Amino acid sequence: MNRNRSGIIGETAVLLKLLEQGFDAINLNSGIINYEGADLVCINPLNGKMCQIQVKTCGTNLKNPLFPTGFTSDKYGTFNKDPRKEIKGPWVFVHTHGSCVEDYTYYILTKKEVTDLIIESNYWYTNIYNHKKELCDRNYPVCLYLSWITGTDYDENAKDYHSFKSKINRNPIEWNVIWED
């Protein structure tokens, strides 16, 4: 399955989950292709509170998949766009590790959590990580490992990238997190 189709499926799955929770939600990408900065708008009908949600989908069977963030960085850690300004609300990470929607796992991070995680992991990667080779002069995509989102240490004996310790300890399917600032 290609990445665009995987992303559309992830957005639709999150939309349905939000509706199941009793929230009102719309997909911004149904009117504008790849709407800038958010995929969904969610409204809590009990209090009228609204938030913009970014959905990131990883369609792999790996136990510790990478989620591209849409940001890039140069070898000095300078982002193409400032995450503190560009991230508009919570992000939902969809791990499509099964063949049907019922097998998907959802992880929700607040705006602050995802912003801090992107900035801190990129700083670690460009300044602390023991690179096997020098970073080239072009920008590279900034990605987040699932273990960084969940705060778990995937495998102590695996590759060096797991030595980054996330402060986040998020369990799957905590939908009320979208309302935290």
Secondary structure, 3 states (H helix, E strand, C coil): CCHHHHHHHHHHHHHHHHHHCCCEEEEHHHCCCCCCCCCEEEECCCCCCEEEEEEEEECCCCCCCEEEEEEEECCCCCECCCHHHHCCCCEEEEECCCCCHHHCEEEEECHHHHHHHHHHHHHHHHHCCCCCCCCCCCCEEEEEEHHHHHCCCCCCCCCHHHHCCCCCCCCCCCHHHHHCC
